[in-house]
Amino acid sequence: MLAAVTRHWDDVLGAVQVKTPDRSLDIMLNRWLLYQTLACRVWARSAFYQASGAFGFRDQLQNGMALAVARPAITRAHLLRAAARQFGEGDVQHWWLPQTGQGVRTRVSDDRVWLAYAVANYVETTGDDRVLDEMIPFIEGAALRPGEHDSFFQPMISDQQATLFEHCARGLDQSLAVGDHGLPLIGTGDWNDGMNRVGELGKGESTWLGWFLHTTLTALTPLAEGRGERVRAATWRAHADTLRDALEREGWDGGWYRRDISTTARRSARPRAASAASIQSRSPGA
C-alpha cells in the first residue's frame, strides 16, 4: 500500500521538474507547491478564509489551472463544476457549499471573468477543445436588490442549460460595462476583496480588472471565431482594443499604474503611449 501511494505521488508531482541555482526553490517548485495545490486547495479547501470546505469560484479555478499539465482530468471536471454555479444572467456564486449548493451571490466583478480565463488556459494547455461543447445547466435565484451587496441562499437548478463556451461568454458579456474613465467597473471587489468599498456605489473602476479582462477577451476571441460566433468575436476584439487604450491613458499616473480609480480620482495623469504587447504580457495575479 505504501509503495502504491508513493508511486501515485511520484507520478503526480513529477509531472513538472525545474532546475535552478537555488536547491530550496527547486524543492518547492518541483513537489511541494503542486502537492499543496492538490491536497490543500482542491481536495480539502482548508486554506485561510476557506475553513468551511466551501468552493470559492475564483479560488479553485486558479488552483485547477496549476493542475492542467499534471492532472488535466481534475481541471476539466472542475471547469464543469464551476460553470454549474453560474446564474443565467452571467454572474456566479462567489462561493458555495458542495453539500447543499447554498452560497452567496455578490457584486464582485472578477468572478464573471475567471471561468473564461481558466477554460482558455485549459484548452491551450491540453488541446481539448471538445470541453467547450459540454452542456451544463445554470442556477437561478433572486437578483440582488438595489443597494444590496450580497445575498446568501440556496439557488434552484435551472431548466436552462448551455455549452461551456456559452457559460464563459455570458460572464464576459456581463463584464463589458465601463466607468467614466473607460475602465471596468470594480463592483464590490476585483480579486482583492479588500477593495470592496471602491465601487460599491457602482462607479469605481479597476485597472487590474482591465488587464485581466483584456487578457481573457484576447484569449477567448479566437475560440469564438472558431465556433462561428463572429458578432461576439468582433465585439470582444473591439472592446479589448478600447480597453487597452484606456488602461494606458487613465490607468497610468506618470510613474505608476493606479490600482483602481474611485469616483473622486482626477483625470490629469500624464498619458503613456499604448502598447498592446505590454498589456497582454501582464498576468492577472502579478
Backbone as a ProteinNet text record, in pm:
[ID]
protein_1_A
[PRIMARY]
MLAAVTRHWDDVLGAVQVKTPDRSLDIMLNRWLLYQTLACRVWARSAFYQASGAFGFRDQLQNGMALAVARPAITRAHLLRAAARQFGEGDVQHWWLPQTGQGVRTRVSDDRVWLAYAVANYVETTGDDRVLDEMIPFIEGAALRPGEHDSFFQPMISDQQATLFEHCARGLDQSLAVGDHGLPLIGTGDWNDGMNRVGELGKGESTWLGWFLHTTLTALTPLAEGRGERVRAATWRAHADTLRDALEREGWDGGWYRRDISTTARRSARPRAASAASIQSRSPGA
[TERTIARY]
82.8	0	87.2	188.1	276.4	347	387.2	456.1	362.9	234.3	137.6	114.8	104.7	86.9	207.2	326	448.8	453.6	418	417	317.2	201.7	99.8	152.2	209.7	256	376.3	462.6	574.8	523.4	416.9	359.7	299.9	222.9	159	262.1	348.4	438.7	561.4	583.3	697.1	664.9	540.2	499.1	572.7	609.3	681.9	813.8	923.6	1055.5	1136.4	1188.2	1273.2	1404.3	1505.2	1634.5	1686.1	1710.9	1760.8	1887.1	1958.5	2076.4	2040.4	1911.9	1868	1799.1	1864.1	1809.8	1676.7	1664.4	1539.9	1424.5	1453	1349.9	1308.5	1405.6	1374.1	1279.1	1306.4	1222.3	1080.3	1067.7	936.1	860.3	925.5	859.5	829.2	919	904.2	803.7	782.8	691	596.2	651.6	574.1	454.1	473.5	364.4	252.1	285.8	183.2	108.3	180	114.8	17	62	-24.2	-148.1	-128.5	-241.1	-346.6	-302.9	-397.3	-457.8	-371.6	-419.4	-494.2	-439.2	-497.2	-604.4	-573.7	-662.8	-776.7	-748.5	-850.6	-932.4	-864.7	-936.6	-993	-906	-950.7	-1015.9	-970.7	-1019.3	-1015.8	-896.8	-881.3	-781	-750.4	-653.9	-722.2	-648.6	-702.7	-833.6	-930.5	-1060.1	-1145.5	-1104.4	-1183	-1195.1	-1198.6	-1200.2	-1328.5	-1433	-1560.8	-1560.9	-1461.3	-1462.5	-1544.8	-1591.1	-1667.8	-1577.4	-1638.7	-1567.3	-1573.3	-1460.1	-1457.3	-1455.8	-1539.3	-1548.7	-1414.4	-1351.6	-1222.6	-1111.3	-1122	-1013.6	-977	-1076	-1043.6	-1026.2	-1077.2	-1043.4	-895.2	-842.9	-699.4	-618.5	-661.1	-588.6	-587.4	-702.7	-711.9	-619.3	-592.3	-500.7	-362.1	-322.1	-190.7	-183.2	-299.3	-303.6	-328.7	-339.5	-376	-274.3	-149.1	-46	-39.6	-35.9	-18	-143.3	-258.7	-385.7	-496.8	-492.6	-592.2	-735.6	-757.3	-893.8	-954.4	-872.4	-921.2	-956.8	-872.6	-900.3	-1028.7	-1043.5	-1161.4	-1289.4	-1284.9	-1403.3	-1443.6	-1343.9	-1380	-1430.9	-1384.6	-1440.2	-1590.7	-1632.5	-1775.5	-1848.2	-1783.1	-1844.3	-1866	-1766.5	-1777.9	-1883.7	-1887.4	-1986.8	-2128	-2146.8	-2279.8	-2322.9	-2236.1	-2271.3	-2290	-2323.2	-2344.7	-2494.2	-2536.1	-2673.9	-2691.6	-2813	-2839.4	-2803	-2802.9	-2768.1	-2618.4	-2536.2	-2392.7	-2307.6	-2363.9	-2285.8	-2288.5	-2213.7	-2193.2	-2204.3	-2206	-2191.7	-2045.5	-2021.5	-1885.3	-1821.3	-1899.8	-1860.2	-1986	-1969.8	-2085.4	-2042.6	-2137	-2115.5	-2152.4	-2060.4	-2088.3	-2199.6	-2221.9	-2323.6	-2465.7	-2487.2	-2622.4	-2637.8	-2530.3	-2539.2	-2567.8	-2584.9	-2602.6	-2476	-2495.6	-2380.1	-2420.9	-2328.4	-2351.3	-2345	-2445.8	-2448.6	-2399.4	-2307	-2243.4	-2233.4	-2171.5	-2139.3	-1988.2	-1916.9	-1773.8	-1753.4	-1665	-1659.2	-1573.7	-1464.3	-1373.5	-1425	-1517.5	-1571	-1624.4	-1687.9	-1751.2	-1650.5	-1525.2	-1423	-1342	-1335.3	-1243.6	-1273.2	-1399.5	-1430.2	-1372.6	-1394.1	-1342.2	-1189.5	-1127.4	-981.3	-927.2	-987	-940.5	-968.6	-1083.1	-1116.5	-1020.1	-991.8	-898.5	-760.4	-717.6	-588.7	-588.1	-697.4	-707.4	-702.4	-778.1	-781.2	-643.5	-577.7	-444	-344.2	-354.8	-259	-279.3	-405	-434.7	-475.6	-522.9	-574.5	-715.7	-775.9	-910.1	-1015.8	-1045.2	-1147.7	-1288.5	-1299.6	-1431.4	-1502.9	-1425.1	-1487	-1581.1	-1557.4	-1639.9	-1783.7	-1805.3	-1939.3	-2015.2	-1954.1	-2022.2	-2142.9	-2256.9	-2380	-2393.2	-2418.3	-2424.5	-2544	-2621.8	-2734.8	-2687.6	-2769.5	-2747.9	-2818.5	-2797.9	-2876.5	-2959.6	-3060.7	-3144.8	-3184	-3203.9	-3241	-3266.7	-3307.7	-3342.8	-3221.8	-3244.2	-3138.7	-3113.8	-2994.9	-2964.1	-3048.2	-3099.6	-3178.6	-3086.3	-3135.3	-3053.8	-2997.7	-2867.6	-2801.8	-2762.6	-2803.9	-2769.2	-2637.7	-2538.5	-2406	-2396.3	-2466.7	-2460.1	-2582.3	-2602.1	-2715.8	-2682	-2700	-2672.7	-2803.7	-2809.2	-2930.1	-2896.7	-2991.1	-2975.9	-3050.2	-2978.6	-3044.8	-3107.4	-3192.6	-3253.4	-3173.8	-3173.1	-3112.1	-3209.5	-3161.7	-3247.7	-3275	-3387.8	-3415.6	-3331.3	-3280.9	-3199.1	-3056.8	-3002.9	-2864.7	-2798	-2665.7	-2590.7	-2453.9	-2382.7	-2247.8	-2154	-2042.5	-1943.1	-1897.2	-1883.3	-1845	-1945.2	-2074.9	-2178	-2171.5	-2143.6	-2126.8	-2012.8	-1900.9	-1787.5	-1827.5	-1896.9	-1932.6	-2027.3	-2123	-2216.7	-2145.1	-2046.8	-1970.2	-1895	-1835.8	-1763	-1858.2	-1970.4	-2066.3	-2114.5	-2124.8	-2171.7	-2059.8	-1938.6	-1823.6	-1777.1	-1853.4	-1808.1	-1843.8	-1921.5	-1955.9	-1832	-1821.7	-1707.9	-1757.4	-1667.3	-1699.7	-1659.1	-1652.8	-1624.7	-1487.1	-1393.3	-1257.4	-1235	-1340.3	-1328.5	-1273.9	-1260.9	-1209.9	-1325.4	-1306.2	-1415.5	-1460.5	-1588.2	-1642.4	-1596.4	-1548.8	-1490.2	-1595.2	-1717	-1818.2	-1775.8	-1793.3	-1752.3	-1629.1	-1538.4	-1412.4	-1369.7	-1237.6	-1185.3	-1066.5	-1083.6	-978.5	-921.9	-906.8	-869.8	-998.2	-1046.6	-1173.9	-1166.5	-1043.5	-1028.4	-1062.5	-1086.7	-1123.1	-1275.5	-1348	-1493.4	-1564.4	-1500.3	-1568.5	-1544.5	-1450.6	-1416.3	-1532.7	-1602.7	-1706.6	-1844.1	-1865.7	-1993.7	-2110.8	-2082.3	-2188.3	-2207.1	-2131.3	-2149.5	-2068.1	-1968.3	-1892.7	-1741.5	-1687.2	-1543.4	-1494.2	-1370.5	-1314.4	-1184.5	-1150.2	-1034.4	-935	-811.4	-704.7	-670.9	-660.7	-628.6	-729.8	-858.1	-961.6	-952	-907.7	-888.2	-784	-671.1	-568.1	-621.4	-689.5	-740.9	-843.8	-934.2	-1038.2	-978.1	-881.8	-815.7	-750	-679.4	-612.3	-713.2	-824.7	-923.4	-998.4	-1038.5	-1104.9	-1014.3	-886.9	-791.1	-776.7	-780.1	-764.7	-889.6	-1008.6	-1131.4	-1182.5	-1140.4	-1188.3	-1159.1	-1038.4	-1015.8	-1106.7	-1138.4	-1229.1	-1369.5	-1409.3	-1540	-1543	-1438.1	-1432	-1437.3	-1368.9	-1369.3	-1505.3	-1592.5	-1727.3	-1830.4	-1783.7	-1875	-1943.2	-1892.6	-1950.9	-1887.9	-1915.5	-1846.9	-1884.7	-2011.9	-2054.2	-1987.9	-1991.1	-1927	-1776.3	-1714	-1570.3	-1535	-1612.2	-1586.3	-1608.8	-1713.7	-1741.8	-1630.1	-1584.8	-1478.9	-1347.2	-1316.5	-1190.5	-1193	-1304.2	-1315.1	-1307.1	-1371.5	-1367	-1225.8	-1156.1	-1018.3	-929.1	-947.7	-867	-896	-1024.3	-1062	-1010.9	-1019.1	-973.6	-823.6	-749.1	-604	-568.4	-636.2	-608.2	-644.1	-757.2	-800	-704.7	-652.3	-557.9	-432.5	-382.3	-261.6	-290.3	-407	-440.5	-481.2	-563.2	-620.6	-557.8	-507.3	-451.4	-311.8	-237.9	-100	-98.5	-30.9	-32.9	95.1	180.8	306.4	425	402.6	511.2	472.4	342.7	291.6	154	112.4	-26.7	-111.7	-223.1	-318.6	-377.4	-401.3	-465.7	-613.3	-673.5	-813.5	-837.7	-954.9	-992.2	-1128	-1131.4	-1257.4	-1331.7	-1448.1	-1530	-1468.7	-1371.3	-1310.6	-1174.5	-1130.8	-998.2	-993	-878.7	-862.7	-818.6	-841.3	-807	-689.8	-599.4	-493.3	-360.1	-359.4	-233	-170.6	-38.2	32.9	13.3	-35.1	-60.7	68	56.2	167.1	124.8	215.4	181.3	124.1	17.8	-46.4	43.6	42.1	121.1	43.7	-9.1	-86.7	-1.4	124.2	211.7	232.4	248.9	273.2	151.3	31.5	-90.8	-107.5	-85.5	-109	-9	106.1	208.4	188.3	95.4	77.4	-23.4	20.9	-69.5	-157.7	-281.5	-378.1	-331.1	-253.3	-215.3	-86.5	-24.5	105.6	92.9
-119.8	0	126	127.7	244.4	264.7	154.5	165	223.2	183.4	235.2	384.2	425.8	567.5	647.9	593.3	661.5	676.7	568.1	575.4	679	684.2	780.9	923.3	956.7	1093.1	1125.1	1025.1	1048.6	1079.9	1011.3	1033.9	1173.5	1213	1344.8	1456.2	1446.2	1556.5	1559.9	1452.5	1451.1	1504.9	1547.8	1596.7	1723.7	1803	1927.5	1922.2	1940.7	1940	2059	2137.3	2250.1	2240.4	2304.6	2307.5	2450.5	2505.7	2642.1	2639.5	2749.2	2752.7	2742.4	2753.9	2752	2619.3	2531.1	2398.9	2407.7	2500.8	2513.4	2553.7	2636.6	2675.5	2556.1	2472.4	2352.8	2261.1	2239.4	2152.1	2206.4	2335.9	2397.3	2388.3	2417.4	2418.9	2278.4	2183.9	2052.4	1962.3	1980.9	1890.2	1963.2	2048.9	2099.8	2183.7	2276.7	2365.4	2289.4	2194.5	2117	2028.5	1972.3	1892.6	1978.3	2096.7	2186	2225.5	2250.6	2289.3	2179.7	2056.1	1946	1905.4	1882	1829.3	1933.1	2054.8	2158.2	2239.8	2285	2379.5	2313	2200.4	2137.3	2035.4	1948	1843.8	1892.6	1946.3	1984.3	2121.7	2212.1	2350.8	2406.4	2397.7	2430.1	2541.8	2620	2727.9	2846.2	2955.5	3073.6	3117.6	3154.9	3205.7	3100.5	2972.9	2870.1	2746.5	2767.1	2655.6	2574.1	2626.7	2555.4	2444.1	2438.5	2341.7	2386.5	2510.1	2562.4	2579.4	2577.7	2611.8	2762.3	2822.6	2962	2965.6	3048.5	3043.1	3070.4	3180.3	3212.8	3124.9	3088.7	3018.7	2887.3	2797.2	2666.2	2665	2765.1	2776.9	2808.2	2897.4	2926.9	2803	2731.4	2611.2	2507.2	2491.2	2392.5	2421.3	2548.2	2582.5	2524.5	2516.5	2462	2311.9	2246.8	2102.2	2061.7	2157.5	2128.2	2037.7	2042.3	1955.4	1823.3	1828.7	1708.7	1622.9	1683.4	1612	1687.2	1685.5	1761.3	1716.7	1590.8	1544	1615.2	1643.4	1716.4	1859.3	1920.5	2056.3	2059.8	1966.1	1961.9	1945.5	1854.3	1829.5	1954.2	2030.1	2148	2261.7	2269.7	2370.5	2350.4	2226.2	2196.4	2220.1	2187.6	2210.9	2359.7	2440.8	2585	2645.8	2600.7	2654.5	2628.5	2519.2	2484.9	2573.2	2663.6	2757.9	2898.7	2907.3	3036.7	3060.8	3181.2	3221.5	3248.9	3236.1	3257.4	3396.3	3492.7	3631.4	3648.8	3552.9	3560.5	3571.9	3621.1	3626.6	3489.6	3474.2	3342.5	3349.3	3232	3226.8	3254	3351	3384.6	3267.5	3199.9	3072	2992.2	2859	2773.6	2649.6	2593.6	2472.1	2352.1	2257.8	2147.8	2054.8	2044.6	1951.8	1999.2	2128.2	2181.6	2270.9	2328.3	2426.2	2566.1	2580.9	2715.2	2796.5	2923.1	3007.8	3153.3	3236.6	3380.4	3440.5	3519.3	3597.5	3736.9	3790.1	3916.4	4007.4	4123.6	4215.6	4216.5	4114.4	4103.9	4088.6	4167.5	4179.4	4072.8	4031.8	3942.6	3800.1	3759.2	3622.9	3588.2	3685.3	3659	3628.5	3667.5	3651.9	3523.8	3473.3	3363.8	3236.1	3202.9	3078.5	3082.5	3191.4	3203.3	3198	3265.1	3266	3125.4	3051.7	2916.9	2819.9	2835.3	2747.4	2769.4	2894.3	2923.6	2866.3	2877.6	2821.6	2669.2	2605.8	2459.8	2413.2	2477.7	2438.2	2455.3	2566.7	2589.7	2486.5	2449.5	2357.4	2214.3	2170.3	2029.6	2001.2	2103.7	2082	2025.5	2011.4	1953.6	2061	2093.1	2193.7	2134.1	2002	1939.3	1978.1	2017.8	2058	2175.8	2257.2	2375	2338	2214.1	2170.8	2100.1	2083.1	2018.6	2102.8	2038.4	2108.1	2109.6	2227.5	2245.7	2334.8	2300.7	2386.8	2511.1	2613.2	2731.4	2711.5	2802.9	2809	2936.4	2942.9	3062.1	3096.7	3224.3	3273.2	3421.8	3478.4	3620.2	3707.2	3807.1	3903.9	3992.8	4050	4142.3	4268.5	4315.8	4439	4560.8	4675.2	4796.8	4822.8	4846.5	4871.5	4745.8	4629	4502.1	4450.8	4429.4	4388.4	4238.9	4159.8	4014.9	3951.2	3823.3	3750.5	3602.3	3542.2	3400	3322.3	3226.2	3145.7	3019.1	2929.7	2807.1	2823.6	2835.9	2856.8	2727.7	2741.4	2628	2595.1	2469	2430.9	2468.1	2544.4	2594.5	2487.7	2497.9	2413.3	2456	2578.4	2631.5	2578	2531.4	2487.4	2536.3	2534.2	2584.1	2519.3	2536.4	2481.4	2554.7	2491	2556	2686.4	2687.3	2812.4	2922.6	2890.4	2992	3042.6	2953.7	2997.2	3099.6	3068.6	3162.5	3295.3	3285.8	3405.5	3495.4	3436.7	3519.9	3596	3532.3	3602.2	3720.4	3701.8	3811.8	3920.5	3879.9	3978.6	4069.5	4014.6	4094.2	4179.1	4165.6	4235.9	4353.1	4390.7	4492.4	4635.3	4652.5	4789	4861	4989	5068.4	5194.5	5255.5	5378.7	5500.9	5614.7	5741.8	5745.5	5662.9	5663.7	5554.4	5480.6	5375.8	5245.3	5232	5109.8	5029.1	4898.1	4813.9	4856.8	4844.6	4872.9	4766.1	4807.6	4715.2	4642	4696.1	4632.9	4633.8	4520.8	4513.3	4424.8	4432	4359	4307.2	4299.9	4255.8	4162.3	4054.9	3960.4	4001.5	4128.1	4176.5	4216.9	4130	4157.1	4280.1	4321	4439.1	4568.7	4561.4	4680.6	4694.3	4633.8	4625	4759.2	4862.3	4991.8	5083.5	5048.1	5137	5153.2	5044	5050.8	5015	5022.3	4979.4	5065.3	5188.9	5275.9	5261.2	5166.8	5139.1	5224.6	5299.3	5389.5	5366.4	5307.7	5286.1	5193.6	5214.7	5139	5071	4962.9	4881.8	4869.2	4910.9	4890.7	4743.2	4676.4	4533.4	4454.2	4481.7	4410.1	4440.3	4559.9	4593.3	4504.8	4485.6	4395.1	4253.4	4207.9	4071.4	4049	4142.9	4130.5	4137.6	4225.8	4236.1	4103.8	4045.2	3917.3	3808.5	3803.1	3698.4	3715.5	3837.7	3863	3823.7	3857.2	3824.8	3673.7	3600.8	3455.8	3385.7	3437.9	3368.4	3406.6	3519	3562.2	3459.6	3401.8	3300.2	3178.4	3140.7	3027.7	3062.6	3188.5	3232.6	3228.9	3275.8	3275.1	3132.7	3041.7	2902.3	2836.9	2894.1	2840.5	2918.2	3010.2	3087.3	3201.2	3236.8	3346.5	3478.6	3516.7	3631.9	3764.5	3780.2	3905.8	3921.4	3815.6	3821.9	3846.4	3775.4	3790.4	3934.4	3994	4132.4	4227.8	4203.7	4288.3	4279.2	4158	4138.8	4200.9	4183.6	4239.2	4392.3	4451.4	4597.2	4647.3	4576	4617.6	4605.6	4500.1	4482.4	4595.8	4636.9	4746.4	4877.3	4905	5026.5	5022.1	4906.7	4889.5	4910.3	4859.2	4877.8	5026	5102.9	5247.2	5316.2	5276.7	5339.1	5304.4	5183.5	5143.2	5229.8	5257.1	5338.9	5486.7	5530.6	5672.9	5709.7	5625.5	5659.8	5583.7	5464.6	5385.5	5429.1	5486.8	5527.9	5670.1	5690	5822.6	5901.4	5851	5918.6	5849.4	5767.4	5693.6	5551	5531.8	5400.8	5380.6	5253.3	5226.9	5236.5	5308.5	5313.6	5174.7	5140.2	5011.6	5016.2	5128.3	5148	5297.2	5333	5473.7	5491.1	5566.7	5590.3	5704.7	5734.9	5840.2	5977.7	5990.8	6121.8	6136.6	6032.7	6038	6144.3	6210.7	6311.3	6245.2	6312.9	6256.5	6331.9	6383	6468.8	6396.7	6262.4	6189.9	6204.9	6209.7	6218	6087.5	6091	5968	5898.3	5769.3	5688.4	5622.1	5607.9	5550.7	5410.5	5380.3	5249.8	5141.8	5026.4	4913.4	4786	4726.8	4603.3	4493.2	4485.5	4380.4	4393.8	4517.2	4535.7	4499.6	4528.1	4493.6	4343.5	4275.2	4132.2	4054.5	4111.4	4036.6	4038.6	4120.6	4130.2	4025.3	3930.6	3824.7	3877.2	3822.5	3873	3868.3	3765.5	3753.8	3824.1	3891.9	3954.4	4076.2
0	0	0	87.4	92.9	-40.1	-103.1	-232.2	-337.7	-333.7	-430.2	-409.7	-282.6	-252.9	-300.5	-276.9	-318.3	-470.4	-540.8	-688.2	-737.2	-670.4	-710.3	-699.4	-585.1	-565.4	-652.9	-678.7	-769.6	-909.9	-949.2	-1081.7	-1092	-987.9	-989.7	-979.3	-881.1	-850.5	-940.3	-1016.4	-1107.5	-1245.1	-1265.3	-1397.5	-1436.8	-1339.4	-1364.9	-1288.5	-1359	-1296.6	-1348.1	-1257.1	-1294.7	-1218.1	-1268.7	-1201	-1203.8	-1087.4	-1073.3	-987.3	-975.6	-886.7	-738.4	-706.2	-566.4	-536.9	-461.3	-431.5	-356.4	-264.7	-189.3	-280.8	-380.5	-476.7	-560.9	-598.9	-676.6	-600	-472.1	-390.6	-383.8	-366.6	-355.7	-487.9	-598.3	-728.1	-778.9	-757.1	-816.9	-745.9	-617.6	-548.5	-452.6	-369	-257.9	-301.5	-391.8	-430.5	-499.5	-585.8	-653.9	-554.8	-458.7	-354.4	-274.2	-234.5	-157.7	-237.7	-365.7	-450.6	-454.3	-474.8	-487.8	-352.9	-253.5	-125.8	-43.1	-36.9	49.2	-21.6	-142.1	-207.9	-284.7	-352.9	-435.3	-356.2	-281	-208.9	-75.3	9.4	143.9	148.7	63.7	64	206.1	263.5	405.5	431.3	329.4	348.8	417.6	435	500.6	434.4	515.1	470.3	400.1	404.5	338.1	427.5	557.1	650.7	645.4	584.4	578.9	476.2	389.6	280.8	162.1	164.2	51.2	-70.4	-187.4	-310.3	-329.1	-355.9	-397.7	-549.2	-610.7	-756.3	-821.4	-784.4	-844.7	-788.3	-658.5	-589.3	-657.3	-668.4	-721.3	-872.6	-943.8	-1085.4	-1100.8	-1017.1	-1019.9	-984.6	-880.5	-838.5	-949.9	-1016.2	-1122.9	-1239.4	-1264.2	-1372.7	-1348.4	-1220.9	-1187.6	-1212.4	-1225.1	-1244.3	-1389.1	-1478.3	-1617	-1685.9	-1644.1	-1701.8	-1626	-1493	-1412.1	-1404.1	-1390.3	-1377.6	-1451.9	-1585.3	-1662	-1636.6	-1601.9	-1576.9	-1456.5	-1354.8	-1237.4	-1276.7	-1356.7	-1403.8	-1484.6	-1575.7	-1661.6	-1579.5	-1483.9	-1401.7	-1324.3	-1278.2	-1200.5	-1288.3	-1411	-1502	-1516.2	-1529.6	-1543.3	-1411.7	-1300.6	-1169	-1145	-1178.5	-1158.1	-1249.4	-1374.6	-1468.5	-1419.1	-1347.3	-1295.8	-1179.9	-1134.8	-1028.1	-1084.3	-1212.1	-1277.9	-1298.6	-1265.5	-1292.7	-1442.5	-1489.2	-1630.6	-1677.8	-1585.3	-1621.6	-1647.5	-1604.5	-1630.1	-1506.4	-1393.3	-1269.7	-1202.7	-1094.5	-1035.4	-884	-821.6	-676.6	-642.2	-557.8	-517.8	-443	-362.7	-303.6	-274.4	-263.7	-237.9	-159.9	-86.3	-8.8	-95.3	-115.7	-208.2	-162.1	-31.7	17.7	-16.4	-12.4	-30.1	-152.2	-201.4	-308.7	-258.6	-126.5	-71.2	-92.9	-118.7	-141.3	-148.4	-190.4	-185.9	-326.9	-357.5	-481.7	-447.5	-525.4	-490.6	-613.2	-589.5	-698.5	-725.7	-680.9	-707.6	-858.7	-914.8	-1060.1	-1129.2	-1069.9	-1142.1	-1152.5	-1063.4	-1068.4	-1206.8	-1271.6	-1400.6	-1510.6	-1490.1	-1594	-1575.7	-1453	-1423.1	-1499.5	-1519.8	-1591.4	-1732.5	-1803.7	-1939.8	-1940.8	-1844.2	-1837.9	-1815.5	-1720.2	-1688.2	-1802.2	-1867.2	-1979.6	-2095.5	-2128.2	-2237.4	-2207	-2081.7	-2042	-2055.3	-2013.7	-2022.3	-2167.3	-2254.5	-2395.4	-2458.2	-2427.4	-2482.9	-2431.3	-2303.8	-2243.2	-2289.2	-2300.8	-2328.7	-2472.7	-2544.3	-2678.1	-2679.7	-2563	-2550.6	-2571.3	-2697.6	-2724.6	-2723	-2711.7	-2702.1	-2573.5	-2473.6	-2347.3	-2366.9	-2468.6	-2494.1	-2528.3	-2573.3	-2613.1	-2501.5	-2386.6	-2274.5	-2233.1	-2214.6	-2175.9	-2023.5	-1968.3	-1823.6	-1790.4	-1690.4	-1652.1	-1576.7	-1577.5	-1495.8	-1361.4	-1270.5	-1148.7	-1154.2	-1070.3	-1068.9	-925.7	-902.6	-771.2	-777.8	-665	-660.9	-693.1	-777.9	-808.8	-687.1	-680	-571.3	-586.7	-477.2	-479.6	-485.7	-530.2	-530.5	-390.9	-384.3	-256	-180.8	-227.9	-161.3	-218.8	-131.8	-178.1	-201.7	-121.6	-137.7	-74.5	-107.3	-54	-48	70.5	89.9	79.2	-11.9	-26.9	-105.8	-114.1	-192.4	-324	-435.3	-564	-615.8	-713.3	-780.9	-906.8	-944.7	-1071.5	-1182.8	-1278.3	-1385.5	-1491	-1557.3	-1673.1	-1792.7	-1786.5	-1896	-1884.7	-1995	-1997.2	-2125	-2124.2	-2239.6	-2240.7	-2350.2	-2360.1	-2263.6	-2234.9	-2150.5	-2214.4	-2346.1	-2412.7	-2384	-2391.4	-2366.9	-2223.2	-2129.4	-1991	-1981.1	-2045.9	-2045.8	-2109.8	-2222.5	-2298.5	-2220.9	-2149	-2072.5	-1962.3	-1899.7	-1797.7	-1855.5	-1973	-2037.1	-2085.3	-2143.6	-2193.2	-2079.8	-1959.1	-1846.1	-1786	-1836.6	-1780.3	-1865.3	-1965.8	-2060.5	-2020.8	-1914.6	-1872.4	-1820.1	-1849.9	-1805.1	-1734.8	-1658.3	-1589.2	-1669.5	-1601.8	-1668.8	-1733.4	-1684.9	-1737.6	-1842	-1874.3	-1974.8	-1922.3	-1790.1	-1729.1	-1670	-1651.5	-1599.7	-1460.6	-1435.9	-1303.4	-1205.5	-1089.9	-994	-911.8	-904.3	-819.9	-674.2	-605.6	-464.5	-448.3	-545.8	-536.5	-671.5	-691.6	-821	-800	-730.2	-688.9	-554.9	-530.5	-398.2	-327.4	-239.8	-172.9	-82.9	-48.7	34.8	-36.5	-167.7	-244.3	-252.5	-160.9	-172.2	-162.9	-107.7	-94	-214	-300.6	-412	-509.3	-537.3	-638.9	-589.7	-458.5	-403.6	-451.3	-495.1	-546.2	-697.4	-756.3	-898.5	-992.3	-939.6	-1026.6	-1024.1	-917.6	-910.5	-1020.9	-1065.2	-1176.7	-1135.7	-1204.7	-1168.6	-1283.1	-1257.1	-1354.6	-1364.7	-1249.9	-1250.3	-1331.1	-1308.9	-1382.3	-1531.4	-1565.1	-1705.8	-1770.8	-1701.7	-1754.4	-1768.4	-1663.8	-1661.1	-1772.2	-1786.3	-1888.3	-2028	-2048.1	-2178.2	-2214.8	-2120.1	-2144.3	-2179.1	-2105.7	-2125.8	-2256.6	-2288.8	-2416.5	-2533.2	-2521.4	-2626.6	-2642.6	-2531.7	-2537	-2589.2	-2555.7	-2593	-2732.1	-2784	-2915.3	-3025.2	-3033.6	-3137.2	-3121.4	-2998.3	-2976.5	-3024.8	-3003.4	-3053	-3205.5	-3268.8	-3415.9	-3469	-3400.6	-3443.4	-3433.2	-3353.1	-3335.9	-3417.2	-3500.9	-3583.7	-3510.6	-3391.2	-3312	-3356.4	-3479.5	-3537.5	-3471.7	-3435.5	-3373.3	-3236.8	-3156.9	-3026	-3041.1	-3132.6	-3151.5	-3187.1	-3275.8	-3315.8	-3199.1	-3121	-3004.9	-2903	-2874.4	-2775.7	-2822.4	-2952	-3002.1	-2995.7	-3033.7	-3029.2	-2886.1	-2793.4	-2653.4	-2598.3	-2634.4	-2587.2	-2636.5	-2761.2	-2816.2	-2741.7	-2719	-2646.5	-2503.6	-2444.1	-2306.6	-2295	-2391.1	-2392	-2390	-2472.9	-2478.4	-2346.7	-2287.3	-2161.7	-2047.9	-2048.3	-1943.5	-1946.9	-2065.6	-2077.3	-2054	-2097.4	-2084.9	-1942.4	-1880	-1749.6	-1633.1	-1660.4	-1552	-1510.8	-1603.5	-1579.2	-1523	-1408.7	-1346.8	-1371.4	-1460.4	-1489.7	-1428	-1326.1	-1262.4	-1226.5	-1200.3	-1160	-1221.7	-1226.5	-1261	-1135.7	-1147.5	-1037.3	-1014.6	-889.5	-860	-898.3	-875.2	-910.4	-923.1	-969.7	-982.4	-915.9	-808.8	-738.5	-805.7	-755.3	-815.7	-799.3	-708.6	-684.7	-751.7	-824.4	-886.2	-994.7	-1004.8	-1109.1	-1238.2	-1348.5	-1478.5	-1540.9	-1461.8	-1513.4	-1528	-1518	-1526.1	-1664.1	-1667.8	-1795.2	-1871.9	-1996.9	-2071.5	-2112.1	-2132.5	-2179.7	-2309.4	-2402.6	-2532	-2514.7	-2588	-2578.1	-2634.2	-2569.8	-2616.2	-2592.2	-2699.5	-2684.2	-2625.3	-2666.5	-2615.7	-2467.3	-2420.4	-2277.4	-2194.8	-2247.4	-2174	-2169.9	-2282.6	-2287.9	-2202.9	-2176.1	-2103.3	-1952.8	-1904.9	-1759.5	-1714.5	-1632.5	-1585.7	-1476.6	-1462.5	-1365.7	-1221.6	-1186.5	-1048	-1013	-1110.5	-1086.6	-998.4
[MASK]
++++++++++++++++++++++++++++++++++++++++++++++++++++++++++++++++++++++++++++++++++++++++++++++++++++++++++++++++++++++++++++++++++++++++++++++++++++++++++++++++++++++++++++++++++++++++++++++++++++++++++++++++++++++++++++++++++++++++++++++++++++++++++++++++++++++++++++++++++++++++++++++

